[in-house]
Every structure is written in C-alpha cells, then in structure tokens.
Amino acid sequence: MLRDIFYLILFVFFGSPVFAQKDFVKVKGHQFFIKDKPYKFFGVNMWYAGLLATNEEGKQRLVHELDFLKKQGVTNIRVLAMVEGIGIINGKYRVTPALRPSKDSLNNELLIAFDFFLNEIRKRKMYAVIYLSNNWEWSGGFLQYLNWNDKLSDSDMRNYMEWDKMRDEISKFYSCAPCKQMYFDAASHFINRKNSISGISYYADPSIMAWEIANEPRPMRPAAIPAYKSFIQDAAQLIKSLDKQHLVTTGTEGTIGSENAATFFEVHSDPLIDYATLHIWPKNWQWFSDTSVNIAMVQVKRNTIAYLKENDSIMRILNKPLVLEEFGMPRDAEQLKPGTPYHHREAYYRFICNAIFGKDKEFKTISCANFWAFGGQVQRNSLQPYWQPGDPLMGDPPFEPQGINAVYESDSHIWKLVRAVNLDEFKQ
C-alpha cells in the first residue's frame, strides 16, 4: 500500500515515471552521455511532429509514426518549435497552422499539441532537439520578425525574393533590437511552459535533449557577422538563464553557413554552446547538377569527407561534440512519389554511415546523425509539386517539391540501414 501511494505521488508531481529525472543528455568532452553511458544515435528530422496533434486524426498519425520510428531504434527527433505568421511568404505558402499567427497572439491548441508530442516521446524514451525559430521563410522565421517590426514591408515579404535580396533582408534581423527581443520573449514563453498533460515544465523535461537557437542561422552577409555573433551569444545566455539542465546548440550548417571558419570557431567556443551542428546538402550546394547524381557521385563523396574533416578539426580543438543533424539526397531522377527508386539516396546514406558509424571512422567528434527527413506514411498531393494549406505535412518544407527528400515508411532499404546503426548491427 505504501509503495502504491509513493508511485501515485510520483505520478501526480512528475507524470508517468518512464524517464528518471536525471536522464538528461549531457556532454563530456566530444561525447554525449545519458548518466554514465555514451549516447549515440541515427535519428530523423521530423520538423512537423509538434504540429500534428491538434485533432484526433493528427494524434493517431503522430502515435503511429512514433511507434514506427521506435521499431527502427530511433531515439532522436529534431523538431520545429514555432511557426510565425500566416499566409504567403517569398512567393509560396508557409507552414500552417502557426503557433504565433500574429504579432500579439499565440495558438494555444498548438501549445497543447506540442505537449502531446513531448509526452508521447517521453513514453518511448526518445529525445527531442527543438529549434526555436528559423533562418528560412518556410515557417515565418526571421523574415516574419522583421515584418512585424516594420523592417520589411508586407509586399516585399509576400513576393518572391532573389537570393541576394533574401541575404540582404535576413541579415537585418541581427541588428534589429525589437526583432531580437520578440524572439527572446517567444523563446522564454516556450521554454518556461508547463506541459498540460504530464505537468512537467519544459525546462525540467529530460525528453528534451537540446534547445537550438534556430534552424540554420546564417549571418547572410559578411557585414552582419558581428551582430550575428552577438545574437547567438545573447540567445545562449537567455536559454541557459532559464534552463540549467538542457544542452544548447546553434543549429548551424557548419562553416558553410557561417561565412567563414573563423566565425564558426568563435561562435562555438562560447562555453554556453554545448555542441555544434553540421548540415550537408549536395544538391542545394551544387555539388551536382544533373537529376541523375550518378555522374557526380564520386565528387559528392569527396566533398562530403572534406567538409566533415574541416568541421571535425575545429571541434577537436574545442573538444565538443559535432552532430551531422541534416543531410539529404533526392530520389532517383528527382522523382517524388512513394515507391519510386532511391538507389543513389541509399548509396549516399550508406556512405555517410560508413564515415560516421563504421569501424574505420576517422572523425573524433562526430558520432551522431539525423537524416532529412521523415515523411511518414502520408501521400503527397499529386496535383501540384509544392505544399498548400490543406495538404498533409511531410518531411519536405513547403518551398521544396513535396517528396524530394522525404523518406517514406515504405522505403525499406533506408530503414534497414537505420535499424542496423541503432541496434549496433551496422556492417561496412
């Protein structure tokens, strides 16, 4: 009887005791640990996971997809915290629904949906890496903060931007005091939230591995580097002042997203930044140009190893972990539908796994990865290539063709590889 009362008290105050309260992911040198055991993972990007549970159908989908990932040995999910604003941005629809649909409002249904997501991963002993905003427009992000503070007109925000204009506009965020304050206020509100289902405050929830300052924050222009570095430092200080338990990272792409290696080094030398992140995008970075990457695959692999080495060498000096938290490859001939071939993707994923998880790995600071992105079992809208409101959310953001990088549940060869890595059965 006394034991039953004890467990009832634990449940009331801490929620279901699936996680011990000390099971936070920590850093020691260049390795992650949970308690005294090294934590390595081959996880997924599932940015939409916190947006699904606004209705029963969405909850059922989320539960199904988390159960599927659990069977693959996946323990790490990278997820978006907030969508800012609504409507068209940079010529295309952004993600909906929005957590912050307008400057002065929050969507409480989405906060409860995120509560549901965290509670479900806690049941499965999974960990979330949560990015608090976005350098890119597909979820509102920094452009929306500029618009809300009269630094970007409605028409300029809605219309398609050439690359140089986008660089000019986003770079202004780092010197916009009210924009940054709005971000800080939103981040504080999110981190301080108490889960309405488990009763656990986010800052006390061990199922959160880390807070990311943003998805791929870039200075965008060399002139913005000083303001960029100041923002990253201020954001890290704020997060650590609110939350002493969780890790903090930047969400950068590595040296490519930092304008230069010196900026990447300096930003991550801050003791408040616990580890660094790395993204690799052969198609977006024009490491190949044909739709059949086979012609350039040898060079793609060379570039990949060189980029891993460059960033690993910096993190060796800093003695902190480095996570390859995004990488992707289109399906063969850039087809979009489930069931179409993906031989080049499978070969590239295996190449990445050999480099990071293989017995002959040469990267000291890299022992974890998340591929981009989990697409689940949904069917894309075949009537148009890009996402529009009402279409199912999947691994590809709205500004990219739906299905271009998504890994579907039916892509069995990819999941066989994921399981092998996560179950320590991977063979080169």
C-alpha positions as CSV (number, residue, x, y, z in Angstrom):
1,M,0.0,0.0,0.0
2,L,2.7,2.5,1.0
3,R,4.6,1.7,-2.3
4,D,1.4,2.3,-4.3
5,I,1.0,5.7,-2.6
6,F,4.6,6.6,-3.3
7,Y,4.2,5.9,-7.0
8,L,0.9,7.8,-7.1
9,I,2.7,10.8,-5.6
10,L,5.4,10.5,-8.3
11,F,2.8,10.4,-11.0
12,V,1.0,13.4,-9.7
13,F,4.1,15.6,-9.3
14,F,6.2,14.3,-12.2
15,G,4.0,12.5,-14.6
16,S,4.5,8.8,-15.5
17,P,7.9,7.9,-14.3
18,V,9.1,6.5,-17.7
19,F,12.2,8.7,-17.5
20,A,14.2,9.1,-14.3
21,Q,14.5,12.7,-13.6
22,K,18.3,12.6,-14.1
23,D,18.2,11.1,-17.6
24,F,19.1,14.3,-19.2
25,V,21.6,14.2,-22.1
26,K,24.9,15.7,-21.1
27,V,28.2,16.4,-22.7
28,K,31.6,15.2,-21.6
29,G,34.4,16.3,-24.0
30,H,33.4,15.4,-27.5
31,Q,30.8,12.8,-26.5
32,F,27.2,12.8,-25.3
33,F,26.2,10.8,-22.3
34,I,23.0,9.7,-20.5
35,K,24.1,9.1,-16.9
36,D,27.4,7.3,-17.5
37,K,26.5,5.6,-20.8
38,P,27.6,7.2,-24.1
39,Y,24.7,8.3,-26.2
40,K,25.0,7.8,-30.0
41,F,22.1,8.0,-32.4
42,F,21.0,7.8,-36.0
43,G,17.8,9.9,-35.8
44,V,15.4,11.8,-38.0
45,N,14.3,15.3,-38.8
46,M,10.5,15.4,-38.2
47,W,10.0,19.1,-38.0
48,Y,6.2,18.8,-38.2
49,A,5.9,16.5,-35.2
50,G,4.8,19.2,-32.8
51,L,2.1,20.5,-35.2
52,L,0.1,17.3,-35.7
53,A,-1.8,16.7,-32.5
54,T,-4.5,19.4,-32.9
55,N,-7.2,16.8,-33.6
56,E,-7.8,13.1,-33.2
57,E,-6.6,12.2,-36.7
58,G,-3.4,14.1,-36.1
59,K,-2.8,12.4,-32.8
60,Q,-3.3,9.0,-34.3
61,R,-0.9,9.8,-37.1
62,L,1.7,11.0,-34.6
63,V,1.4,8.0,-32.4
64,H,1.6,5.7,-35.4
65,E,4.8,7.4,-36.7
66,L,6.5,7.5,-33.3
67,D,5.7,3.8,-32.9
68,F,7.2,3.2,-36.4
69,L,10.4,5.1,-35.5
70,K,10.7,3.3,-32.2
71,K,10.7,0.0,-34.1
72,Q,13.6,1.3,-36.2
73,G,15.6,2.0,-33.0
74,V,15.3,5.8,-33.5
75,T,15.7,7.7,-30.2
76,N,16.4,11.2,-31.5
77,I,13.9,13.6,-33.3
78,R,14.7,17.1,-34.5
79,V,11.6,19.2,-34.4
80,L,10.4,22.8,-35.0
81,A,9.0,24.7,-32.0
82,M,7.2,27.7,-33.6
83,V,5.7,28.8,-36.9
84,E,5.5,32.6,-37.0
85,G,2.8,34.3,-39.1
86,I,0.4,33.1,-41.7
87,G,0.0,33.3,-45.5
88,I,2.3,33.6,-48.5
89,I,6.0,34.5,-47.9
90,N,8.7,34.7,-50.6
91,G,6.1,33.7,-53.2
92,K,4.9,30.5,-51.6
93,Y,2.7,29.4,-48.7
94,R,4.4,28.9,-45.4
95,V,3.7,26.1,-42.9
96,T,0.3,26.2,-41.2
97,P,-1.0,26.1,-38.5
98,A,1.0,28.8,-36.8
99,L,1.9,28.9,-33.2
100,R,2.1,32.6,-33.4
101,P,-0.3,33.6,-36.1
102,S,0.1,37.4,-35.5
103,K,2.4,39.7,-33.6
104,D,0.3,39.6,-30.4
105,S,-1.3,36.2,-30.3
106,L,-0.5,32.6,-29.6
107,N,-2.3,29.5,-30.7
108,N,-3.0,27.6,-27.5
109,E,-4.1,24.5,-29.5
110,L,-0.6,24.2,-30.9
111,L,1.0,24.5,-27.5
112,I,-1.2,21.7,-26.3
113,A,-0.3,19.7,-29.5
114,F,3.4,20.1,-28.6
115,D,2.7,19.0,-25.1
116,F,1.2,15.8,-26.6
117,F,4.2,15.3,-28.7
118,L,6.6,15.6,-25.8
119,N,4.5,13.3,-23.6
120,E,4.5,10.7,-26.4
121,I,8.2,10.7,-26.9
122,R,8.7,10.5,-23.2
123,K,6.7,7.3,-23.1
124,R,9.1,5.8,-25.7
125,K,12.3,7.1,-24.2
126,M,13.0,9.3,-27.2
127,Y,14.8,12.7,-27.1
128,A,13.8,15.9,-29.0
129,V,16.2,18.6,-30.3
130,I,13.9,21.6,-30.6
131,Y,14.8,24.6,-32.8
132,L,13.2,27.8,-31.6
133,S,12.9,29.7,-34.9
134,N,14.1,29.6,-38.5
135,N,16.6,31.5,-40.7
136,W,14.4,30.5,-43.6
137,E,11.0,31.7,-44.6
138,W,9.0,28.4,-44.8
139,S,8.0,28.7,-41.2
140,G,8.0,32.5,-41.0
141,G,11.2,32.8,-39.0
142,F,13.4,35.9,-39.1
143,L,11.7,37.5,-42.0
144,Q,8.4,37.5,-40.1
145,Y,10.0,39.2,-37.1
146,L,11.4,41.8,-39.4
147,N,7.9,42.3,-40.9
148,W,6.2,42.6,-37.5
149,N,8.7,45.3,-36.6
150,D,8.3,47.4,-39.8
151,K,11.7,46.4,-41.2
152,L,10.2,44.5,-44.1
153,S,7.0,45.5,-46.0
154,D,4.1,43.2,-46.5
155,S,4.6,43.2,-50.3
156,D,8.3,42.6,-50.1
157,M,7.7,39.7,-47.7
158,R,5.0,38.1,-49.9
159,N,6.8,38.5,-53.2
160,Y,9.5,36.1,-54.4
161,M,13.0,37.3,-53.4
162,E,16.1,36.7,-55.4
163,W,18.9,35.2,-53.4
164,D,20.8,38.4,-52.9
165,K,17.8,40.3,-51.7
166,M,17.0,37.5,-49.3
167,R,20.5,37.7,-47.9
168,D,20.2,41.4,-47.5
169,E,16.8,41.2,-45.7
170,I,17.5,38.3,-43.3
171,S,20.9,39.8,-42.3
172,K,19.0,42.8,-40.9
173,F,17.5,40.6,-38.2
174,Y,20.7,40.6,-36.2
175,S,20.8,44.4,-35.8
176,C,17.0,44.8,-35.2
177,A,16.7,45.2,-31.5
178,P,12.8,44.8,-31.3
179,C,13.0,41.7,-33.6
180,K,15.5,40.0,-31.4
181,Q,13.5,41.0,-28.3
182,M,10.4,39.4,-29.8
183,Y,12.4,36.3,-30.5
184,F,13.7,36.3,-26.9
185,D,10.2,36.7,-25.5
186,A,8.8,33.9,-27.6
187,A,11.7,31.6,-26.7
188,S,11.2,32.4,-23.0
189,H,7.5,31.6,-23.2
190,F,8.2,28.3,-24.8
191,I,11.0,27.1,-22.5
192,N,9.0,28.1,-19.4
193,R,5.8,26.3,-20.5
194,K,4.4,23.6,-18.2
195,N,3.2,20.6,-20.1
196,S,-0.6,20.4,-19.7
197,I,-0.6,16.6,-20.0
198,S,2.4,15.5,-17.9
199,G,2.6,18.5,-15.6
200,I,6.3,18.8,-16.3
201,S,7.8,22.1,-17.2
202,Y,9.7,22.1,-20.5
203,Y,12.9,23.2,-18.7
204,A,12.6,20.1,-16.4
205,D,11.7,17.5,-19.1
206,P,14.5,15.1,-19.7
207,S,12.9,14.0,-23.0
208,I,14.2,17.3,-24.5
209,M,17.9,16.8,-25.4
210,A,18.7,20.3,-26.5
211,W,17.4,23.8,-27.5
212,E,18.6,25.1,-30.8
213,I,18.7,28.8,-31.3
214,A,17.3,28.5,-34.8
215,N,17.3,26.3,-37.9
216,E,20.4,27.2,-39.9
217,P,21.0,30.7,-38.6
218,R,23.4,32.4,-41.0
219,P,24.9,35.9,-40.9
220,M,23.8,36.0,-44.6
221,R,26.2,38.9,-45.3
222,P,29.8,39.3,-44.0
223,A,28.9,42.8,-42.7
224,A,26.4,41.2,-40.3
225,I,28.9,38.8,-38.7
226,P,29.5,40.9,-35.5
227,A,25.7,41.4,-34.9
228,Y,25.2,37.7,-35.7
229,K,27.8,36.6,-33.1
230,S,26.3,38.9,-30.6
231,F,22.8,37.5,-31.2
232,I,24.0,33.9,-30.8
233,Q,25.7,34.8,-27.6
234,D,22.7,36.6,-26.2
235,A,20.3,33.8,-27.1
236,A,22.5,31.2,-25.5
237,Q,22.7,33.3,-22.3
238,L,19.0,33.7,-22.2
239,I,18.3,30.0,-22.7
240,K,20.9,29.0,-20.0
241,S,19.4,31.5,-17.6
242,L,16.0,29.9,-18.0
243,D,17.2,26.3,-18.2
244,K,20.2,24.8,-16.4
245,Q,19.5,21.2,-17.4
246,H,19.4,21.1,-21.2
247,L,22.0,21.4,-23.8
248,V,22.2,24.5,-26.1
249,T,23.4,24.5,-29.7
250,T,23.2,26.9,-32.6
251,G,21.6,24.8,-35.4
252,T,24.2,26.0,-38.0
253,E,25.2,24.2,-41.1
254,G,28.9,24.3,-40.2
255,T,31.5,26.5,-41.8
256,I,29.5,26.9,-45.0
257,G,26.6,28.6,-43.1
258,S,28.9,30.8,-41.0
259,E,30.5,32.8,-43.9
260,N,33.9,31.6,-42.8
261,A,35.6,29.0,-40.5
262,A,36.7,31.7,-38.0
263,T,33.1,32.7,-37.3
264,F,32.1,29.1,-36.8
265,F,35.0,28.6,-34.4
266,E,34.4,31.7,-32.4
267,V,30.6,31.1,-32.0
268,H,31.1,27.6,-30.8
269,S,34.0,28.4,-28.5
270,D,31.4,30.1,-26.2
271,P,31.1,27.8,-23.1
272,L,27.3,28.3,-23.2
273,I,27.2,26.5,-26.5
274,D,27.4,22.8,-25.6
275,Y,27.9,21.3,-29.0
276,A,28.0,22.2,-32.7
277,T,25.8,21.1,-35.6
278,L,26.6,20.3,-39.2
279,H,24.4,20.0,-42.3
280,I,25.3,18.6,-45.7
281,W,23.3,19.4,-48.9
282,P,25.0,18.1,-52.1
283,K,22.1,19.2,-54.3
284,N,21.5,22.7,-52.8
285,W,25.2,23.4,-52.6
286,Q,25.5,22.4,-56.3
287,W,27.9,19.6,-55.8
288,F,26.0,18.0,-58.6
289,S,23.6,19.5,-61.2
290,D,22.1,16.6,-63.2
291,T,19.0,14.8,-62.0
292,S,20.9,11.6,-62.0
293,V,23.6,12.2,-59.4
294,N,25.4,9.1,-60.5
295,I,27.6,11.2,-62.8
296,A,28.9,13.2,-59.9
297,M,28.7,10.8,-57.0
298,V,32.5,10.4,-56.7
299,Q,32.9,14.1,-56.3
300,V,30.0,14.4,-54.0
301,K,31.6,11.8,-51.7
302,R,34.9,13.6,-51.8
303,N,33.3,16.9,-50.9
304,T,31.4,15.2,-48.1
305,I,34.5,13.8,-46.5
306,A,36.4,17.1,-46.9
307,Y,33.6,19.0,-45.2
308,L,33.3,16.6,-42.4
309,K,37.1,16.8,-41.8
310,E,37.0,20.6,-41.9
311,N,34.4,20.9,-39.2
312,D,35.6,17.9,-37.2
313,S,39.1,19.5,-37.0
314,I,37.6,22.7,-35.5
315,M,35.6,20.8,-32.9
316,R,38.6,18.7,-31.9
317,I,40.3,22.0,-30.8
318,L,37.1,23.0,-28.9
319,N,36.7,19.4,-27.5
320,K,32.9,19.4,-28.1
321,P,30.6,17.1,-30.0
322,L,29.6,17.7,-33.5
323,V,26.3,16.3,-34.9
324,L,25.5,15.8,-38.5
325,E,21.9,16.8,-37.9
326,E,20.8,17.3,-41.5
327,F,21.8,15.6,-44.8
328,G,19.7,14.5,-47.7
329,M,19.7,13.2,-51.3
330,P,16.8,13.2,-53.8
331,R,15.2,10.0,-55.1
332,D,16.5,8.8,-58.4
333,A,15.8,11.2,-61.2
334,E,14.3,13.5,-58.5
335,Q,11.0,11.6,-58.5
336,L,8.6,12.4,-55.8
337,K,6.2,9.6,-55.3
338,P,6.4,6.7,-52.8
339,G,7.5,3.5,-54.4
340,T,9.9,5.2,-56.9
341,P,13.5,4.1,-56.9
342,Y,16.1,5.7,-54.5
343,H,19.3,3.8,-55.3
344,H,21.5,6.9,-55.1
345,R,20.0,8.0,-51.8
346,E,20.6,4.6,-50.3
347,A,24.2,4.6,-51.5
348,Y,24.8,8.1,-50.1
349,Y,23.2,7.2,-46.7
350,R,25.3,4.1,-46.5
351,F,28.4,6.2,-47.3
352,I,27.5,8.6,-44.5
353,C,27.0,5.7,-42.1
354,N,30.4,4.2,-43.0
355,A,32.1,7.6,-42.4
356,I,30.4,8.2,-39.0
357,F,29.4,4.8,-37.6
358,G,31.8,2.4,-39.4
359,K,34.6,0.6,-37.7
360,D,37.1,2.6,-39.6
361,K,35.6,6.0,-38.8
362,E,38.1,8.8,-38.6
363,F,36.0,11.7,-37.1
364,K,36.7,12.1,-33.5
365,T,33.9,14.5,-32.6
366,I,31.1,13.1,-34.8
367,S,29.1,10.1,-33.6
368,C,25.5,11.1,-34.2
369,A,23.4,12.0,-37.2
370,N,19.8,12.9,-38.2
371,F,18.7,12.5,-41.8
372,W,16.4,14.9,-43.5
373,A,13.6,14.0,-43.4
374,F,11.0,11.5,-42.2
375,G,7.9,11.7,-44.4
376,G,5.8,9.1,-42.7
377,Q,3.0,7.2,-44.5
378,V,1.2,10.2,-46.0
379,Q,0.5,10.6,-49.6
380,R,1.6,13.9,-51.2
381,N,-0.9,16.0,-53.2
382,S,-0.2,14.9,-56.8
383,L,-2.0,17.9,-58.3
384,Q,0.9,20.4,-57.5
385,P,4.5,19.9,-56.5
386,Y,4.6,22.5,-53.7
387,W,2.7,22.4,-50.4
388,Q,-0.5,24.3,-50.0
389,P,-2.8,24.7,-46.9
390,G,-4.8,21.6,-46.5
391,D,-2.1,19.3,-47.8
392,P,-0.6,16.8,-45.3
393,L,2.6,17.9,-43.6
394,M,5.6,15.7,-44.5
395,G,9.4,15.8,-44.5
396,D,9.8,18.5,-47.2
397,P,9.2,22.1,-46.2
398,P,6.6,24.0,-48.4
399,F,9.1,25.7,-50.5
400,E,10.6,22.5,-51.8
401,P,8.8,19.9,-54.0
402,Q,6.9,17.5,-51.8
403,G,8.7,14.2,-51.7
404,I,12.1,15.5,-53.0
405,N,14.0,14.5,-49.8
406,A,11.3,12.7,-47.7
407,V,11.9,9.2,-46.6
408,Y,8.6,7.3,-46.6
409,E,7.8,4.4,-44.3
410,S,7.8,2.2,-47.4
411,D,11.5,2.9,-48.2
412,S,12.5,-0.3,-46.6
413,H,16.2,-0.3,-47.5
414,I,16.7,3.0,-45.7
415,W,15.0,1.7,-42.6
416,K,17.1,-1.5,-42.6
417,L,20.2,0.8,-42.5
418,V,18.8,2.9,-39.7
419,R,17.9,-0.1,-37.6
420,A,21.4,-1.6,-38.2
421,V,23.1,1.5,-36.9
422,N,20.8,2.0,-33.9
423,L,20.9,-1.7,-32.9
424,D,24.7,-1.8,-33.2
425,E,24.5,-4.2,-36.1
426,F,25.9,-2.0,-38.8
427,K,28.5,-3.6,-41.1
428,Q,30.5,-1.7,-43.7
